[in-house]
């Protein structure tokens, strides 16, 4: 039902049963080209941004902002990378990384964690990832943090000794052209909002996915938008 076969770019299937056409540039750019996108909410047109934009912050969450202020734009707090991170069975997994507060690669011999290297051999910058609490969503700790893999608190680290466990997501394309995020550590949950309230500065939470499938609902759906598409389709948000 949820096929993962890799097809031509004109009919790319990513994370679910719905085909992504190549003209949907933002989804293709986010999942294939690893370009930063703005995650615009399907319901009220707000966008996801880290609560704290500074690179040294690793214990703050994510919120839904409804105004693109200059400070957020300058810090790239409105942009996210959806970075490939292996497979779960046949399903590709991703990490959701903030473009705000990323750490520049350290010079050779300076120590530190190597985040990998690009095709040109240049070290990749370390980016803070959205990490799920181990006990979400059954406890009051059903929140997320934005931090580097080795900097988030203990309850946000992987249960199986792998820090990445709580930072891996299944990214699914919805029938209406958005995307939904399902944490691999909590397959019956979905990225949503506290008390299901989609409001300005609303806190992002991991909530139960009452729909029971990987497509979520409108309240849990985001439309990726490239930097040159800030005013599409919710231009009124930024006025």
Backbone torsions as a table, in degrees:
resi	resn	phi	psi	omega
1	UNK	NA	-42.6	179.6
2	UNK	-104.3	79.0	-174.1
3	UNK	-70.4	149.8	178.6
4	UNK	-124.2	17.6	-177.1
5	UNK	-64.5	142.8	179.1
6	UNK	-90.1	121.1	-178.1
7	UNK	-119.1	-175.0	178.7
8	UNK	-63.4	158.2	-178.3
9	UNK	-58.9	-23.4	-178.7
10	UNK	-73.0	-13.6	-180.0
11	UNK	-146.7	59.2	-174.4
12	UNK	-76.4	127.5	177.8
13	UNK	-106.0	122.3	-175.4
14	UNK	-130.4	110.9	167.9
15	UNK	70.6	7.7	-177.8
16	UNK	-176.6	-170.6	-173.6
17	UNK	-83.2	-2.4	-173.0
18	UNK	-103.3	130.8	179.6
19	UNK	-76.6	139.7	175.5
20	UNK	-102.7	116.2	179.2
21	UNK	-76.1	150.5	-173.6
22	UNK	-65.7	-19.8	-179.5
23	UNK	-75.5	-12.5	175.1
24	UNK	-82.0	79.2	-169.2
25	UNK	-59.6	-36.2	-174.0
26	UNK	-67.7	-43.5	-179.6
27	UNK	-66.6	-44.4	179.4
28	UNK	-63.4	-42.6	-179.1
29	UNK	-64.6	-38.8	-177.8
30	UNK	-69.9	-45.3	-172.4
31	UNK	-89.4	-25.8	-175.3
32	UNK	-109.7	-46.8	-175.9
33	UNK	-89.9	-7.7	179.3
34	UNK	56.5	44.0	174.4
35	UNK	-96.2	146.2	-179.2
36	UNK	-69.8	141.6	-179.8
37	UNK	-132.2	162.9	173.4
38	UNK	-95.1	129.0	179.6
39	UNK	-96.3	98.0	-176.3
40	UNK	-91.9	131.6	-176.9
41	UNK	-74.3	139.4	-174.9
42	UNK	-71.0	-22.7	-171.8
43	UNK	-92.2	-50.0	-176.1
44	UNK	-118.8	2.1	174.4
45	UNK	77.8	6.2	174.1
46	UNK	-72.5	177.3	-179.6
47	UNK	-133.7	152.7	179.1
48	UNK	-78.6	138.8	173.2
49	UNK	-150.6	148.7	175.8
50	UNK	-62.5	145.1	175.9
51	UNK	-61.5	-39.7	179.9
52	UNK	-117.8	126.7	-175.1
53	UNK	-89.3	-17.0	-174.2
54	UNK	-71.4	145.4	-175.8
55	UNK	-67.7	-23.1	-179.0
56	UNK	-83.8	-2.0	179.7
57	UNK	-90.8	125.2	-178.4
58	UNK	-132.0	6.2	-176.9
59	UNK	-124.5	22.5	177.4
60	UNK	-113.8	160.9	-174.4
61	UNK	-98.5	-146.6	-177.6
62	UNK	-128.4	147.4	177.1
63	UNK	-135.5	166.6	178.0
64	UNK	-102.0	109.1	-179.7
65	UNK	-95.7	148.4	-178.7
66	UNK	-117.7	8.6	175.2
67	UNK	-140.8	131.3	-179.2
68	UNK	-91.7	90.8	-178.5
69	UNK	-78.6	163.1	-175.0
70	UNK	-65.9	-34.8	-179.2
71	UNK	-65.2	-41.9	178.4
72	UNK	-65.8	-43.2	-179.8
73	UNK	-64.5	-41.5	-179.5
74	UNK	-64.0	-37.3	-178.5
75	UNK	-87.5	1.2	-177.7
76	UNK	61.2	30.6	-178.9
77	UNK	-72.1	-9.4	179.2
78	UNK	-95.6	-1.4	-174.2
79	UNK	-112.1	142.6	-179.1
80	UNK	-133.3	146.1	169.9
81	UNK	-101.7	134.9	173.3
82	UNK	-107.7	94.5	-166.1
83	UNK	-97.1	127.8	177.7
84	UNK	-56.9	140.1	-176.8
85	UNK	-146.1	44.9	176.2
86	UNK	93.2	-162.8	-174.7
87	UNK	-133.5	152.1	170.6
88	UNK	-119.6	98.9	-167.9
89	UNK	66.8	-122.4	176.4
90	UNK	-99.6	0.2	-178.7
91	UNK	-87.3	126.3	174.9
92	UNK	-71.5	143.8	178.5
93	UNK	-110.5	154.2	-178.5
94	UNK	-137.2	158.7	167.2
95	UNK	-113.7	143.3	-179.0
96	UNK	-100.2	109.3	-172.3
97	UNK	-113.2	136.4	179.4
98	UNK	-81.6	140.6	173.9
99	UNK	-80.2	-12.0	179.4
100	UNK	-85.9	135.1	173.9
101	UNK	71.3	26.3	178.6
102	UNK	-74.4	148.5	-176.2
103	UNK	-95.1	127.1	179.4
104	UNK	-67.7	147.6	179.1
105	UNK	-59.8	141.3	178.2
106	UNK	-81.9	149.2	177.3
107	UNK	-60.1	156.3	180.0
108	UNK	-57.6	134.1	178.2
109	UNK	87.5	-1.0	-177.6
110	UNK	-88.9	-3.2	179.7
111	UNK	82.1	-168.2	-179.8
112	UNK	90.6	175.2	-176.9
113	UNK	-88.7	129.1	176.8
114	UNK	-85.2	118.5	-177.1
115	UNK	-82.8	6.6	-177.4
116	UNK	105.2	173.5	-178.0
117	UNK	-129.9	147.9	179.1
118	UNK	-78.0	-178.7	-178.7
119	UNK	-61.2	-26.1	-179.4
120	UNK	-90.2	5.6	178.7
121	UNK	84.9	-4.5	180.0
122	UNK	-75.3	133.7	178.4
123	UNK	-58.5	137.8	178.1
124	UNK	-78.3	146.7	175.6
125	UNK	-69.4	149.2	174.4
126	UNK	-82.6	128.8	-179.1
127	UNK	-118.1	144.9	177.3
128	UNK	-73.6	137.4	-175.2
129	UNK	-111.7	154.0	171.3
130	UNK	-75.7	121.4	-176.2
131	UNK	-119.7	137.1	-176.8
132	UNK	-96.0	141.4	175.1
133	UNK	-66.8	141.7	-176.4
134	UNK	-59.5	-32.2	-173.7
135	UNK	-96.7	5.9	177.1
136	UNK	-71.4	149.6	-7.1
137	UNK	-98.5	16.9	-172.8
138	UNK	-76.1	-20.2	-178.2
139	UNK	-113.1	-179.2	177.8
140	UNK	-73.6	-3.4	178.8
141	UNK	-92.5	30.2	-175.6
142	UNK	-81.2	60.0	-178.5
143	UNK	-124.4	179.3	177.6
144	UNK	-127.2	158.2	174.2
145	UNK	-126.0	155.7	175.5
146	UNK	-113.6	112.1	-178.3
147	UNK	-165.2	165.3	176.7
148	UNK	-67.4	153.2	-175.9
149	UNK	-53.3	-35.9	-176.5
150	UNK	-98.2	8.7	-176.6
151	UNK	-115.4	-17.2	-179.1
152	UNK	-72.1	158.0	-177.0
153	UNK	-63.7	165.9	-174.6
154	UNK	-58.0	-40.5	-178.4
155	UNK	-72.1	-5.0	175.8
156	UNK	-106.0	8.2	178.2
157	UNK	-94.6	159.8	-175.9
158	UNK	-63.8	141.5	-179.9
159	UNK	-68.1	-29.9	-174.0
160	UNK	-95.1	19.7	178.8
161	UNK	87.2	-4.9	178.5
162	UNK	-102.5	113.7	-177.9
163	UNK	-57.2	-23.6	-175.8
164	UNK	-76.0	-16.1	-173.6
165	UNK	-51.9	-45.6	-175.5
166	UNK	-85.6	7.9	-179.9
167	UNK	-117.1	6.7	-178.5
168	UNK	-98.3	138.0	-176.0
169	UNK	-131.3	143.5	166.6
170	UNK	-89.5	122.8	-179.5
171	UNK	-103.5	119.5	-174.2
172	UNK	-120.4	132.4	176.3
173	UNK	-81.3	130.2	-177.3
174	UNK	-89.5	162.5	179.6
175	UNK	-60.5	-21.8	-178.6
176	UNK	-99.6	17.1	170.5
177	UNK	87.4	7.9	175.3
178	UNK	-99.3	-168.3	176.1
179	UNK	-132.5	150.5	179.2
180	UNK	-126.1	146.1	-178.3
181	UNK	-112.7	126.7	177.5
182	UNK	-119.8	121.9	178.7
183	UNK	-71.4	134.4	-176.9
184	UNK	-65.3	-28.5	-179.5
185	UNK	-75.5	-17.4	-178.6
186	UNK	-137.3	75.2	-173.4
187	UNK	-64.8	-14.6	177.1
188	UNK	-93.5	9.9	-178.8
189	UNK	-117.9	174.4	-177.0
190	UNK	-155.0	152.1	179.1
191	UNK	-71.3	117.2	-178.2
192	UNK	-141.3	-143.7	-176.3
193	UNK	-135.0	155.3	179.5
194	UNK	-57.9	128.2	179.7
195	UNK	57.9	19.7	-179.1
196	UNK	59.0	20.8	-178.9
197	UNK	-92.8	111.9	-179.9
198	UNK	-93.5	89.8	-175.3
199	UNK	-133.0	166.8	178.0
200	UNK	-56.5	133.2	-179.2
201	UNK	61.7	19.5	177.0
202	UNK	-64.7	141.9	-178.6
203	UNK	-80.2	136.9	176.4
204	UNK	-77.7	136.3	179.6
205	UNK	-135.1	163.7	167.6
206	UNK	-98.0	118.0	-175.7
207	UNK	-119.7	160.0	178.3
208	UNK	-62.5	139.7	179.4
209	UNK	-93.1	86.0	-175.1
210	UNK	-65.2	-19.7	179.0
211	UNK	-68.6	-26.9	174.8
212	UNK	83.7	-1.4	178.1
213	UNK	-124.5	-175.5	-174.8
214	UNK	-93.6	5.3	-177.9
215	UNK	-94.5	-13.4	176.0
216	UNK	68.7	-158.5	176.3
217	UNK	-131.2	175.3	-179.0
218	UNK	-58.4	-34.3	-177.4
219	UNK	-69.5	-15.2	-179.9
220	UNK	-114.9	20.2	-174.2
221	UNK	-113.9	143.0	178.5
222	UNK	-128.6	145.5	175.6
223	UNK	-104.7	115.3	175.8
224	UNK	-65.6	137.7	177.2
225	UNK	-134.8	131.8	177.3
226	UNK	-73.0	165.9	-175.9
227	UNK	-56.5	-34.7	-179.2
228	UNK	-85.5	8.3	179.0
229	UNK	-119.9	25.8	-177.1
230	UNK	-57.3	-32.7	-175.4
231	UNK	-95.2	15.6	179.5
232	UNK	-126.2	129.2	-4.3
233	UNK	-98.7	9.5	-172.8
234	UNK	-116.5	59.6	-174.5
235	UNK	-64.7	-22.8	-177.7
236	UNK	-68.0	-17.6	-178.1
237	UNK	-65.2	-32.9	-170.6
238	UNK	-102.2	15.6	-179.9
239	UNK	-93.8	NA	NA
